[in-house]
């Protein structure tokens, strides 16, 4: 149900990728979706038309690595199509080497190693993106490490700073704390001078403790609550200023309100338990003067993404250089194992990111 809701939000029909070879078009290897459905619909093919620069501010990247995101599994099922004008190929981030640049590009030149936020196209050997969505790969980082940064760190940074007001001394709560966004958000909270709390399955609590200041299980307690009582006991009542929530549901929102500070903010990233909330009582959030914001990044304008990337580069990239921020990688796999990678994401067994490599060095 939550997948359908996201498709409705986008107002865009699903379009599967059907390459149409032509003698004058260079071809590349990549992942095609034969039809909306399960992982068996993913196929690595060698006859996908190679993209070309069309805008004067675009760059062509030879993709070395990409990463798998939960949104990719939704696109595969036909429930999260790309924005108008974006590549139909799945893949929201990439690391690689700039092959060529548009006439108005000034910052980048062929040969530069970059990591980039994409609206699509990461599951192929080449991708075109606006220059403002690229960042330099931190010194000493591999392409695998770099590919684990753009989507999750930029999404977390956007939620915390562009859509909420997280700052030094504040407390962040992240649901699904062992996810790529969860591990990124916890690191950013500490880096920015705050602290973080995670909720997760019981099996992932210890992993979350590596990144969060406090980690609790979402298993129901004796009082029937999932996490609010545990957080209040371990950290204190009314202790949370910003909440990143990809789960929602009435129960989560009510417990969010219970441990929220005055003027607390909830940023909703997804609907893992479905978009419909029945019999939800708004009064607890109202009493806290709380705010709820729904967030997407993929459909934002190029200007917005460039602003976000610029601010993130200024504030956070130094943290990767000195080791205070680190990409969290669960597995590195060849592109040919794409079906297995999607299955692992859907099973929710990973800690951090799954990386796919095109040209391993």
N, C-alpha and C positions, 0 to 999 in steps of 0.2 A: 504493500500500500504506500509506504513512504517513497518508493521509487517512482510510482505513478505521480505522486504529488510533486516531486521535483521536475518531472517531465512537463507537467502542467504549468509550473512556474516559468519554465523556459519558453513555452509557447512555440516550440519548434518540433516538427516531425523528425523521427529517426531516419537517417540516411545511411545505409551501409556503403562501404567502400567497394567499388567495382572498377578496378583499373582497366583502362582502355588503351592498350599499347598503340603507339604510332611510330613510324620509322624515324621521325625526327625528334622524338622525345627520349631523353636518357632515362633509363630505368634504375631502380634501386630495390634492395631487399627491405622488407618490413612486414608488419602483422596486418592481415586483412580479417575483417569480420564477415564470414560468409552469410550470416543472417542473425538477427537478434536471438540470443539464447544462451546456452551453457558454455563451458570452457571448450567444448568440442567444436564450437563455431570459430575459434581462433586458429588461424593458419598463417605460417610464415611463408611468404611468396617472394619471388624475385622480379616481378613484372609490375611494380608500382611506379607510376611516373614520378620522376624526381622533381621536387618543387623548385621554382625559380623566384628570384626577387622581383616583386611587382611594385612595391612602394619605395620611395627614395630613402626612407629611414629604416629599411629592413636589412637584415643580414642573413646569409645562408650558413648554417652550421653543419659540419660533418659530425654526426652524433656518435660519440664513443660509448656513452652509457645513458640509460634512462632509469626511472623508478616506477614501481607499481603503486597506484593509489586506489582506495576503495571506489572513488568516482570512476575509475577505469572499468571496474566490474559492472557498474551501472550502465556505462555507455555500451559495453558489450551486450547487455540485455536489452538495449534500445530505450532505456529510461533516462539517459542523461546526454542528449546530443550536444555537439559543439555549437558555440554561438555562430551567427551568420558570418560567413567569410573565413572561418577557421578551418583548418585541415580536418577531414573526416577520420584521419588516422588517430587512434588512441595514443595518449601519452601527454602528461601535463608538465613535464620537466625534462631537462637533458643537460648533459655535460659534453663538451666536445671542442672542436677547433673551427674557428671561423674560416670558411672557404672563400667567400666573397662578400662584398658590401654594396649597399645602394649608394647613389651619388651624393646624398646629403649626410651620410654617416661620417662622423668626425672622431668619435671616441675609439672605434674598433678598426682593425685592419686584418687582412688575411694572415692566418697563422696564430692569432691570439687564442689562448685557451680560456673558455668561458663556461659558466653554468647559467641556465636560462629557465625562466618561467614560460610555459607554453599554454596556449588555448587548445592545442592538439598537435599531433605529429611526432611525439617522442619515440613511438614504436617503429621508427624507420631510420634508415642510414643517414638521411639528410632532413633538416627542418628549417623553415624560414620563420623568423620572429622579428618584432620591432626591436631596434637597438636598445631601447629603454628597459627591456625586460631581461637584459643580460647583465651578469656580474662577473668580475674576474675570479678565477679559481684561486682560493687562498694558497699562498706559497707552501709547497710541500705536500699538498693534497693530491690524491689520485683522482682519476676521472670517476671511479666508483664512489669515493667519498663525496665528491662535489655533486654528483647526481642525487644524493640523498638530502640536499639542502633546500633547493628553491621552493617547492610546493609547500612542504610542511612548515618550514621556518617562516616563510612569508605569510602563510595563512595564520599562523599563531601570532606573529608580530602585528598583522592587520587587526586581528580580533582584540589584542591587548591594547594597542595604541591608537589605531585609527577609529575603532568602533567602541572602545571603552577607554578608560583613563588610568590604566595601570601605570604605576610609578613607584619610586623608591619608598619602602616602608609598607607597601600594600600586600595583600594576600590574594593569591590566585587559586581557584579550585578548577581542576581539569578532570572531567569524566572521560572514561576510556584512556586512562593515563599511560598505558603501555603502547599506545598507537604512535605513529610517526609524529602527528601533531602534538600528542600528549608529552612525549619526551622532549620535543622542541620547546613547547611552551614552558615546561618546568625549568629548563636550562635558561631560557630568556628571563623568567621571573627572577632567578637568582642573579643573573648577569646585570639586571636592571636595579638590583638592590632590594628586591622583595622576597617573598617566600611562596611556596606552592604546596598544594595538597592534591592528591590524586585519589580517584576511586577506580577500581578495576575488579576483575574476577579474583577470587582468592589465590589462584595459581600464579597471578602476575604481581601480587603485592610486593614481594621481595625485589622483583625487577624494577618496579616503580620507585622503590626507596633509593635506588642509585641516582635518581634525578630529582625527586621531590623531597621536600623537607618532612612531609608527613604523607603516609600512604595507608588507605583503608580499603577493606573489602566491601563490595556492594552486596554481599550476602545479607539477607534480612537478620536483624538482631532479635533479642528477646521481646523487644517492644514492637517488632514488625517493620521497623524503619530500615531503609537500605544503608544510609550513610550519615544522616544528620546527627543522630545521637552519638555515633562514634567520633565524628569530627568535634562536636561540642565537648565531649569528654577529654579528647586528646589535645585539642588545640584551644578550645574555648568557645563560648556562645557568641553568635553574631560576629564571627571572625573573618568572613570572606567578603572581599571587595569586588572581585571580578570572577565570573564563572564562564568557562568555555564548555558548552554542552552540545555534543553530537547525538544525544539520546532523547532528550525531552521527556515526554509522557507526563501526565498529571502528577504522578507520584514523585518524579524527579523535580518538577517545578515547585511542588509544595515543600519538599525538603531543601531545595535551593533557597527558598524564601526563609526557611527556618534558621539556617545558619548564615544568612546574608547580613552584612552590615547595612546601616542606613545608607541610602543612595547607591546601593550595590547594583551591579550590571550583569546581565546574563546575555552572552553572545551565542546564538544557536547556529551550529554549523551543518547539522544534518538531522535526520529523523530515524535513527536506528530502530526505534520501537514503534514507528508509524507516526504520521502527521496529525492524526485525530486525537483530541483529548476530550474525554467525556467527563462531565460533572466536575470540571476544574474550578476550584475556589480561588479567585484572584485576590481576595482580601489580604492574605499574608504578604504578598508582594506589594500591594497597595500601601499597607501600613509601613513597610520599609522604604517607601518611595523608590522602589526598584524599577529598573528598566529592562526590557527584553528587546534585543535586536537580532534580526535574521541576516546571516552573512553568506555571500558567495563571492568568489574572487574571479573565477574563470570568465564570467560575462562582463567584467568591468572594462572600461575603455582603456586604450593604450596609454592615454595620458595619466589615468589613475594608476595603472600598473607601474608606469615609469616613476611616478611620484613615490609610490610605495617602495619600489626597488631602491631608489635613490636614498630615501630615509633609512631603510634597513641597512644599506651599504655603509652609510655614515655612522649609524648607531651600533650595529651588531657585527659587521664583518671583522672589525678589530678583535672581537672575541674568538673568532676562529683562528686568527693568526697567533694569538697567545695561549690558546688551549682552553680558554674558559667555556667555549661553546664547541660541541662536537656532534657530527652527524651520527645517528644510531642506526646501524645496519644489522639486519637479521641474517640475510643471505644474499650472496651474489650468484647470479645464474646467467647462462647464455640466453639470448633472445629466443632460441628454439624451445626453451622450457617455459614459454609464456603461459601455457594452459596450467601447468603445475603451479606457477607463481600466482595466478588468479585463484586457484583452489586454496592455496595457503592463506591468502588474504580473506577469502570468504569464510574460512574455518576459524578465523580470529585467533590463530595460534602464534602469531609473530610478535616480536618485540622490536619496534622500529620498522625500518624499511627493507623492502626487497629490491635489489638492484639488478637490472638486465644489462648485459654488455653486448655491444655490436662488434667492436674491434678492440679486443683486450690487448693491453700493452704491459 
